[in-house]
Amino acid sequence: MRFVFALIVIGLLIGVVQIASGGSALRVHDRADHGALIGFFSNKNHMALMLAASLPIAALEGGIYDRQRRGIPWIFVGYWGVVVIAILLTNSRAGVMLGLVATIAVAVRMLRDQPRRYLIGGPILILAVGAILLSLPQVDAVFSRFNSVGDDLRWRFAQQSLPLLHEYWLTGSGSGSFSRLYAVHENLLWVKPTFVNQLHDDFYQLAIEQGLAGILLLGLTILSLTMAAVAAWRLYPHDRSAIVTAVTIIMLFAFHSIVDYPLRRPATFPLLAMAFAIIWWREKAARVVIEA
């Protein structure tokens, strides 16, 4: 997990250079969201997801969840501040919400069993930083995009894809077939020089491409993960930090998959796979210890 965290930090540093140069330096992709902090990615939303996911990873690796810890972990607070600013510089609406989810998840776990002054001071610190950031013009540019959520093309894609869902929900259209099928069924009034590569809703697209079998497999995967996480939580009471981290990462991916397609990006999917592996490995390791 430290290796993954290091890669995210390197991507963050590349993004800083990109922002400082106005998008002209360290351009990894020719077609990308230039002008935003994107790091290794071509899409700002995927970079924002990785930044949000780095918060629970940093908390785990930094020992922030340790019950014996006392005092304010200023190094982590500093990193959290950098990540918050970086997410805002991605200009990603989804990233803002994912960053908020990650912050709440980490704060709830981090502040347990801490003195009351930290329970009060922690939220005040978060609110103070938020108030300062909201006063910056760059931040206003990000939040102004929330006013146009209703006009986002994602909802049009979803509406136009309903015939595909009705036709293929049982047998599925096949992996990777969505873009071709969408082009055939697209309303001629909506045709543009660009093309729709993904539905921007992984669950919706899964139902179209994989049909009922894909939906059932997803349900079984969720059930297996839930059972493993609960079992590991009960069998491993002295060290649950890794489980909390993995569950937080899975939550971030699940929320993001509703409005985007992080599971279809080779650079983001391994992080989710790692979270799955942590839960299943912890559950198995806990059972081995109990049986021994």
N, C-alpha and C positions, 0 to 999 in steps of 0.2 A: 504493500500500500504506500510505502514511502516513495517508491519509484514513481507511482502514479502521481503522487502529490508533487514530486519534483518536476514532472512533465507539465503539470498545470501551472506551477510557478514560472517555469521557463516560458510557457505560452503567455502568461501575464506580463512578463518582462518584454517579450516581443511586442505585445499589444501596447505597452507604454511607448515604445519607440514608434510604433505605427501612429499613435495619436499625436506624438510630438512632431512628427514629420508630415502631418496632414494626410497620412495614408500612402505616402510615396516610398517609404523605406520598409524593408522586410516584408514585402508583399509576397505571401506564400502562394496565393492563387490570383490568377488574372481576373476572374469573375468572382467578385466577393463584395461584401458590405464595406467598401473602402470609406474611410472617415470615421469608422467605429473601431472600438477595441475588439479584435477578433482573434489575435494570436495565430495559432496554427490553422484555424478554421476559415471557411469561406462564408459561414453563416453566423451572425452575431448571437442568435438565440442559442446555438449549441455551445458557443464559448461561454455564454452567461450561465448555462446549466453546469458546465464544468467548474466554473468559479463558485457557484453556490454549493456544489458537492464537495468542494475543497474545504469548506468550513467544518463539517463534521469529521473529515479526515484529519484536519489540523488539530481539532480538539482531542481526537483519539491519540494521535502520535505525540502530542504535547503534554499528555497526562492531565488534561483539563478535567476529565471526569473522575479523577482520583478522589475518593471520599476523604482522604487524609489531607488534601490540599486546603490551605487556608490563605486568604489574601486574594487580591485581584491579579489575575494572570495577564499582566500588561502586554507581554509579547503577543499573546493571542488576541487581545483587544486591538492592538495595533494592526495585526494581520486582518482581523475582521473589518476594521476601518478601510484598509486598502482594498479589500475585496468588494465592499459596498460601493466605493467610488468606481472601481473597475467595472462592476456590473452596470452602474449608471452610464459609464462611458461606452458600453456596448450598445446603448440606445435600444435595449430589448425590454418590451413590456413584460413578457413572460419571465425574463431574468429578474426583474424587480420583485415579482411575486414569489419566484423560487428562492431568491435571496432572503425574503421575509420568512418563508417557511423554514429554511435552514437555520436562520438566526433564532427563531422561536424554539425549534427542536433542540439546538445546542444549549440555549440559555436555560431551558427547563431542566435539562440533565445536569448542566454545570452548576446551577445554583442550589441544587438539593443539599440539604444538611449543612448549608453555609450560614454564618451569622445573619441576623435579621438585617443588619445595615447593608449587606450585599444584596439581599433580596429586594430591598428598597432602592439601593443605589444602582443596581444593574439596569432595571427598566428606565430609570431616570437618565442614565448615561446613554442608552439607546435612543431615547426620545430627544435628548439634547443634540446628539450627532445628527439625527434625522432632521431636526429643525434647522441646523446649520446648513446641511446639504440642500434642503428645500429652498434656501435663499440664493443658491447659485444658479445662474442662467442656463448652464449645461444640464442641470437637473430638471429645470422647468421644461426644457425641450423634450426630455424623456416622458415626463408625466403628461405633457400636452397630447401625447400620442394616445393616451387612454380615452380622450374625447372622441377618437375616431374608431373605437373598437367595433362599433356597429357597422362600419363601412368596410371592415376587413374582408379581403377576398376569400378567406378561409370559409366563411359562412356560405358564400356563393359556391365554392367547391363542394361543400357538404350537400347543399341543395341539389346541385347538378348531378351528384353521385347517387342519389336515391334510386334511380332506375337500375343502376348497377347492383346495388344492395338487394333489391327485390329479385333480380335475375340470378344472382350468384350466391345468395346467403347459404344455400344448402350444399352445393358441391364446390364452390369457390372458383375463381377465374384463373388461379395459378399465381405463384410468386412472381413479382415484378411485372405483372400485366396491367397494373392500374393505369399508368400514364397512356398506354396505347388505347385502352378501352375508353378512358375519359375523353381523349381526342375525338373518338368516333361519335360519342354521345353529347359532346359539348354543344351548347346553344350557340348558333352562328352569330348572334348579336354580341356574344362575349368573347369571340375569338380575337386573340392578340398576337403580335409577332413572337412573344414568348410562349412557352408551353408549361403545363402543370406537371411537374415531375412526381409529386407525392400529394396525398390528400390532406396533409397537415393534421391528421388525427390517426394515430397508429392503431387504435382499437377499431375504429370505423374501417380503415383500410384492411386490417386483418380479417374482418368479417367478409369483406368483398373478395379478397384474394384467397383466403383459406377456407371460407365457408364455415359450416357447422363444426367440422373437425378442428379447425383452428380455434374456434370459440371454446370448445370443450377442452382442448389442450391448454389454453390460457387459464381456464377455470381450475384445471387440475394442478397447474403450476402454482397458482395463487394459493390453493388449498395446501399443497405440499410445503410451500414456504411458510405459511401461517403456522402449520402444525410443527414444523422444525423450529421456528422462532420461539413459539410458546414452550416447547420442550426444552430448548437450550436455555431459555430464561429461567425455567424452574430448576433445571439440573445444574446450572452454572451460576449460583447466586452471588459469588464473590467477584466475578469479572464479567459484567454484562456490557461493558463499553463497546466492544466490537460488534455485538448484536445491535445495539442502539445505532451505531454508525451505519451498519449495513441496511437496517430498516429505513433510516433517514434517506439514504441514497436511493433506495427503491421507491420511496414516496416521491422524491423529487422527479425521478424518471416517469413515474405514473402520472403525476400532475402535468408534466411537460408533454407527455404523449397525447394528451387530450387536445392540444392545440398545435402540435408539431410532430416531427418524426425522428426523435433521437435514437430510436432503436434501429434505424436504417442507416445510421452513420457509423462506419467502421471505427472512427476515432473515439466515439462515445460508448458504444455497446460494450467493450471490454470492462468498463467501470461497473456497469450493471451486472455483468457476469461475475465479477469479483465479489460484489455484494451478495449475490446468490450463493457463491461458493463459501463465503464466510459463515452464513447462516447454517447451511447444510453441514459444513465441517465442524462448527461449534456444537451442533446437536449430536453429531456422531462422536466427537471427542468427549463430550460430557457423559454419554452413555458408556463409553469405554472406561472412564474413570469410576463411574458408579458401579459397573459390573466387576471392576478389579477390586 
